[in-house]
């Protein structure tokens, strides 16, 4: 459904929903534990609903009431996880959630379940290699039929190796499951590892469940053409993982607020003389998208925090050069702030945006050009020529991050902005337009 957003700076208070990155991981560990768990949260996005549906299909009992998610784990027999019939194929509807798919693939192997992941939208086009090949090497079997991905076989412990520059979700998926297998494992990740904060978040959630990972680095000669420093070395992250663990999350706890969703409102604050306050975020969070605050500060916005609230208000924004290899999802909303900055802004390390719900990098450039701002893309970067956003019509490409970017743009534009699909925000932030609508113009 289309939407027209009135131009003008916004001000007000936003209570942000819970982090879907945390909820995915907590739900999986809770379902694989022994004792019931209550997760206190705000909001549940479509991606989280996908993970809930899949875990329910595998045998967990998950119910939602107000701001609570109650999880009864998969039934165990003599402490062991359930066994599944080879003749039964369980349907796991992951919809468009790449996180659900990549984190649950090893879970299916842990359980030895025969499953069919049902994918929607662009998900079937998004990369799964060499992840699938590594899972095959350790006992799993896969078959694709269009949007359906069939998986079977039982995952075995051992030596695993993955590239670090395709998807950190491959790494997170294995880290969530390898400690639960019989026998010890080693996971080696080929340098460079991108989106490091998401892997750190996985380590943090495992620690909350009583599972501590041993992490070292393995040095090797730098590949040809790579500057590895004075000794020309690179360092591959290496995890030594003891098996046989059972996740033991606290019986009742709260998931942290979502810095990814808050990023849009922080960028709106950077375009507002009075600013926006966001409530519900943990200042000590390990979420990578917390970097939005440092970037906006470097661009000239004012950032302050106290009493569980973080405020951002506009200053004289200036362009710069920023590496988003660890936090590429910040690019769409930051691009709209950069469009109103003095000078040019280059966002590097954003190549993986081409493999999201849309080619997000080209989507950003198209939105900017539709609003009167010149932008150029390369394979992994976008250059934005600062100026003043105009009004106009933009395409979301069905991408939740691009829809949020349009809302940010309206806060710094001279004319109203129309977008073609407001509903796609539900993928990550169901109440986005409600929260946006409660802000005040001016």
N, C-alpha and C positions, 0 to 999 in steps of 0.2 A: 504494500500500500504506500502511495506517495505521501510526502509531507513537505510543507513549506515552513521554514524556520525564520522567524523575524530577526532581522539583523540587530546587533547591539551587544555591548558588554553585559555580562551577568555577574551577580553577586549573591551570596547566600551560604547556607550550610547543607552539606550532603553527608548522609550516613551511608557508607559504602558497603556493598555486599561482601560475603566471604570469598576468599580466594578459591577459584576453581582448581588451580594447581595443587593447593593443599588438599582440597576435598577429594579429588581423584585419588590421591595417594592414601589419605586416611581411610577412605571407604574400602579400598582394596585390602589394606593391612587389617582393618576391622573384620572384613569378611573372611580372612584367612586365619584369624585368631581363634581363641577358645571361649572367650567370655563376651557377653553383650556389651556394646559400647553406645553411648549417647554423644552425638556431636552437636554442639550448639553452633548455629550458623545464621546468616541472613541471606535469604534468596537462594534459589537453585536454578542454574542455567540449563539450557538444552543439553550442553555437553555433559554436565553432571547427571542429568536424567538418563543419558545414554549409558553411563557407567553403572548407575543404579539398576537399569533394566537388565544389563548383562550379568551383573553379580546376582541378581534375583533369579535369572534363568539358570545360573550355575548352582543355586540352592541356598543362597543367603536370604534372610528375611529383612527387608529394609522398609521402614515406614517413615513418613514425614508428617509432623504435626507442628504448625506454627513455625517456630524457629529452632526446631529440633529434628535431627535425623537419628533414628534408632536402628542399630544394626545388630541382628542376631547372626553370628557367623555360620559358615557352612557346617552342616552336622558332621561330627567326628565319631569314629568308632575306635575305642581304645587309644585315643590320642591321635589317630591318623585321619588325614583328610579323606573325604568320600571317594569311592571308586565309581567310575561311570561305565556303562555298558558300551561296548564297541559298536553295537547295532543302533545306538541312539545318537542322533545328531542334534545338538542343541543350537537353536537360533540365537545369535547375539547381535541385536540391532544397534550398531554403533552410530548410525546416522552419518553426520558429517564430522564426528569428533575424532580427529587424528590422535589425540592424547588417549582416548579410551581404547582405540584399536592397538596402539603401540604398547601401552602398558598391560593390556589384557592378553596379548598374544603369548607371552611367557607364562601367564597365569593358567591359560588353557593347557600348556605343556606341563606345568607343575601338577595339575590335576589329572593329566592323562585323558582329558575329555575330547570327544569328537565334536567339533563345533563348526558353525557357519557364521562368519562375521558378515553382516549385511550392511553394505556401505551406500551412502547417498552423496549426491552432489559431485564435487570434484575429488572426493576422498580416494576413489579407486585409481586416480591418476597420480596421487602423491606417492613419493618413493617409499619402498619397504626393503629394498636391497641396499647393502648386503645383510640386513637384519635377518630376513627369512633364511638365507643361506647358512648363517651361523646357527640359527635354531635347528635347521635340518641336520647340521653336522652333529648335533647333540640329541637327536632322537625324534624330532618332529617331522611331520609330513604336511605339505601344502598343495592345494589345487585351487586355481582361480577360474571362475565362470562369470565374466562380466563384473558386476558389482558385488558378487559373492566371493568370499575367500574362505575356503574350507581348510580346517586345521585339525590334525589328530596326532597321536603319538605322545610318548612321555619324555619330558625333558630330563637330561642327565647332567650331573655335575661334571666339572672338568675345566679345561683351559678355553676361555672365550676371548675373541679378539674382534674389535669393532673400530671403524674410523670415527674420529671425533668431530668431523666437520660436515656431517650430513644431517643428523638429528640427535640431539641429546636425549630424546625420548627413548631411543634404542637402549642407551646406557641406563636410564632410569628404570625401564622395564625389567632389565636383567638384575639390577641392584635390588629391586623389590622382591624378586623370586629366588635368586641363587642362594640366599641365606636359609631358605626354607627347604631346599633339596637335601636328600641324603648325600653325605659326602661333601668334601671341600671343593671350592672352585677358585679360579683366578680369572679376573677380567682385565685384559689389557686394552687400552684405548690409544689408537694411533694419533699422535699430535698432528694438527692442533685440535684441542677440544673447545668447541664453541658452545654458547649458552651455558657456561659453567654454573651460573647461579641456580639453574633448574636442577642440575645434578646435586649441588649442595643442598637444595631444598629436599631432594629425595633422601640424602644422607640424614638430614635433620628429622624427617618424619620417621625414618627407621630407628633413629636414636630414641624418639618419643615412644616407640614400640619396644624398646629394650634391646635393639640390635645395633651393635657398634661395628663399623667396618674398619679394616686396616688398610690404609692408603699410603702408597709410596710412589716414586717416580722411577722409570727405567730410561736411562740415557742411551742414545744411539746417534750415529753420525747424521747430521742434517741432510735432507734430500737435496739433490742438485738444484741450485738456484735459490735455496732458502738460506737466509742469514741466521744462523743459529747462535750468534755471539762469537766471542774470542776463540772458543774451542770448536766452533761450528758443530754444536750438538743440539739436539732437541730432546725433550723429556716426555715420554709417554706415561700418562697416569696408569697406575697399576693397583688393582684391588685384590687383596688376599681375603677370601670370604669363607669363613667356617660355616658348615651346613648344620641342619637339624634344628634350626631355631623355630620358635612359634611366636608370632607377634603378640605383644602384650601392651596395648594402648591403655591409657587411663580410662576408667569406667565412664567418666563424664568430663568433657573438655570443650573448649571453644576453638573453632577454626579462625585463623587470622583474616583480617580484611584484605581486599584484593587491590594491590598496587597497580595491576594492569588496568582494571576498570577505573581506578582513581586517576590514572594518568590523563584521561580526557578532561576531567574537571580541574586538574592542576594546570593544564594548558589553557583552559578557559580563564582561570585565575590570572595567568600571566598576561592575558589580553584585557584585564579589568583593572581600572584604577583603584577600586575598593577591594577586589579580591574575592576568593572563594575559600571556605573552610571545609575540610574533609574530616569526618569523624569515623572511628572504627578501625584505624590502622595501627599496627604494632611498630613503633619506631625501631625496635630491635629485629624486625623480620629479616629473614635471609632471602626473601623474594628479590629476584634480579631487577624487576621493573621499578624498584625503589630508586634506581639510578635516575629516574625522571626528575627528581628534586635537585640533584647535583647539576644535571644538564640545564634545567631552567635557570638555576642560580648563575651558572656560567654565562648564560645568555642575557642576564641582567634582571631577572625577576627576583622579587623578595620572597624568601621562604622562612617561615617561623613555625615552631611546634611547641606545644605545652598541653598538659592535662589530657592526653590522648587525642589531641586534635592537631592537624597540620594545615597551615594557611599559606596560600600563594597569592601574591598580587603583582600587578604589572609594574615594570620599570621601563627604562628605555632599552628595548630588546636589541641585541646585536647578534649577527650571524657568527658562524665559526665552523670548525671541523670536528665531527663527533663520530666515534666508532661504535656502532650498534651491534657488533657481532654477538655479544652476550644478551642483548635485549632488542632484537629486531622489531618486535611488536609495538615498540614505542614510536616507530617512524611515522605512521599516519597522522597521529595527533601532534607530534612535534613539528611535522612539516607545515601544519597550519599556523603554528606559532612562529615558525621561521619565515613564513610568507609575509608576516607583518614586521619583521626585524629589519634593522639597518644593515645593509651589506648582504653578502651571499652566505649560504649555509650548505655544507657538504656532509651528508650522512653516509658513512662507509660501513662495510661489513653487513650489508642488508640483502645479500643475494638470496637467502632462504625465503625472503618474502615472495619470491616468484613461485613458490611451491605451496602457498597457503590456500585458503578458500578461493582465492583469485590470484592472478599475478598482481600481488598487492603493490609492487613497486611501480608498475605501469599504471595501476589504478590511482595511486597518489598523484603521479604526474598529470594524468588526465583531469583529475579534480582541480588541481592547481591551475592548469591552463584554462579550464572552463570558468575559473574565477579571476582570470586576468593576470596570473602569475606565471612567469617563465620558469620551466623546470626541464632538466635533462637527466636521463637515466643511463647508467652503464650496467654491466652485468650484476654488480653487487653494490651499486651506489646510486644516490640521487643528489643532484646539485640544484639548489633552489635559489633563485634570484629574488632577494627581498624587495618589498614594495608595499602595496596596500591591496588587500583582498577586495574584490568587487562582488556583487551579487550574481546569481546565475543558477543554472541547473547542473547537478552533478549525478554521476552514476555510482552506485554502491557495489555493483557486480555481485550482489547477494552476500557481501562480506561485512561482518559486524564491525570490524575495525575501521573500515572506510565510512560506514554510517556514522560512527562516533566522530570521525574526523570532520565530517560535514557539520556536525553540531558545534565543534570547536571553531570551524571556519566562520560560522554565523556570528560568533562572539567578537570577531575582529573585522567583519566585512562592512562595506558601505551600503549594501543592498541585501534584500532577503535571499535565502538560499533554499532551493527545492531539491529534494532527493527522491529517488524512485522506489526505495524499499526501506521503510522504517523498521519492519518486523525482524530483519536479520540480526538486530542487536541481541535478540533472545538467546543466541548461541552462547554468549558469555555473560550477558548482563540483562536479565529479563526486565528489570524495573528502570532501565536507563532513561527512557523518555519521561517516565513519571518523576524521577529525581531531577532531570533536567528542567521539567516544567515547573518545579517548585522553586527554582532560582528566580531572582528578580532582575528585570531589565534595568540597567543603569549603573 
